[in-house]
Amino acid sequence: MPTKTIDQLIINSPYEEPREYWKRDPESKLFSRLPGRRPAGYIRATESSKATQAAGSTPRFDAQSRKMSGAGFEDAIRAGSAT
């Protein structure tokens, strides 16, 4: 059940493979506790950023149009790290 706050931040043992993770819905701003391992990702803040980028939402390459798109791609272009 989605919730506005996280009542228990640490939900996995440091000695076992992660069994659950927290996921935040950027539209509703609610947190859900999901089974499995959290997808890899990062959040990069820059001075020009107006919103946060959710972990796991990385730029994507469209092979047909041969263009990059997705959350964070515009910041990568400004920083000079996207090609």
CORCORUR-V383431 format. One record per pair of residues at least 12 apart in sequence whose ideal C-beta (glycine too) atoms are under 10 Angstrom apart, sorted by the first residue. I is the first residue (numbers start at 1). J is the second residue. D is the distance in whole Angstrom. If there is no record, write none. Layout:
i->I j->J d->D
i->I j->J d->D
This chain:
i->1 j->30 d->9
i->1 j->32 d->8
i->1 j->33 d->9
i->2 j->23 d->9
i->2 j->24 d->9
i->2 j->25 d->7
i->2 j->28 d->7
i->2 j->29 d->10
i->2 j->30 d->4
i->2 j->31 d->7
i->2 j->32 d->5
i->2 j->33 d->9
i->3 j->22 d->10
i->3 j->30 d->6
i->3 j->31 d->6
i->3 j->32 d->8
i->3 j->33 d->8
i->4 j->28 d->9
i->4 j->29 d->7
i->4 j->30 d->6
i->4 j->31 d->7
i->5 j->30 d->10
i->5 j->31 d->7
i->6 j->22 d->6
i->6 j->24 d->9
i->6 j->31 d->6
i->6 j->33 d->9
i->7 j->31 d->10
i->7 j->33 d->10
i->8 j->22 d->9
i->8 j->33 d->9
i->9 j->22 d->8
i->11 j->33 d->7
i->12 j->37 d->9
i->12 j->38 d->10
i->17 j->36 d->10
i->17 j->37 d->7
i->18 j->35 d->10
i->18 j->36 d->8
i->18 j->37 d->5
i->18 j->38 d->7
i->19 j->35 d->7
i->19 j->36 d->8
i->19 j->37 d->8
i->20 j->33 d->6
i->20 j->34 d->7
i->20 j->35 d->6
i->20 j->36 d->7
i->20 j->37 d->9
i->20 j->38 d->9
i->21 j->33 d->8
i->21 j->34 d->6
i->21 j->35 d->8
i->21 j->36 d->7
i->21 j->37 d->7
i->21 j->38 d->4
i->21 j->39 d->9
i->21 j->55 d->10
i->22 j->34 d->8
i->22 j->38 d->8
i->23 j->38 d->8
i->23 j->39 d->9
i->23 j->54 d->8
i->23 j->55 d->9
i->23 j->56 d->9
i->24 j->52 d->9
i->24 j->54 d->7
i->24 j->55 d->9
i->25 j->54 d->9
i->26 j->51 d->8
i->26 j->52 d->8
i->26 j->53 d->9
i->26 j->54 d->6
i->26 j->57 d->9
i->26 j->71 d->9
i->38 j->55 d->7
i->38 j->56 d->7
i->39 j->54 d->10
i->39 j->55 d->7
i->39 j->56 d->4
i->39 j->57 d->9
i->39 j->58 d->10
i->40 j->55 d->8
i->40 j->56 d->7
i->40 j->58 d->9
i->41 j->53 d->8
i->41 j->54 d->7
i->41 j->55 d->4
i->41 j->56 d->3
i->41 j->57 d->7
i->41 j->58 d->6
i->41 j->71 d->10
i->41 j->72 d->10
i->42 j->55 d->6
i->42 j->56 d->9
i->42 j->57 d->10
i->42 j->58 d->8
i->42 j->72 d->9
i->43 j->55 d->6
i->43 j->56 d->10
i->43 j->57 d->9
i->43 j->71 d->10
i->43 j->72 d->9
i->44 j->72 d->7
i->44 j->75 d->7
i->44 j->76 d->8
i->44 j->79 d->8
i->44 j->81 d->10
i->45 j->75 d->9
i->46 j->72 d->10
i->46 j->75 d->5
i->46 j->76 d->10
i->46 j->78 d->7
i->46 j->79 d->7
i->47 j->78 d->10
i->48 j->74 d->9
i->48 j->75 d->7
i->48 j->78 d->7
i->48 j->79 d->10
i->49 j->72 d->9
i->49 j->74 d->10
i->49 j->75 d->6
i->49 j->78 d->10
i->51 j->71 d->9
i->52 j->71 d->10
i->53 j->70 d->9
i->53 j->71 d->5
i->53 j->72 d->5
i->53 j->73 d->10
i->53 j->75 d->8
i->54 j->71 d->7
i->54 j->72 d->10
i->56 j->71 d->10
i->57 j->70 d->7
i->57 j->71 d->4
i->57 j->72 d->7
i->58 j->70 d->7
i->58 j->71 d->8
i->58 j->72 d->7
i->58 j->73 d->9
i->58 j->76 d->9
i->59 j->71 d->7
i->59 j->72 d->6
i->59 j->73 d->4
i->59 j->74 d->9
i->59 j->75 d->9
i->59 j->76 d->6
i->59 j->77 d->9
i->59 j->82 d->7
i->60 j->73 d->8
i->61 j->73 d->10
i->68 j->82 d->6
i->68 j->83 d->9
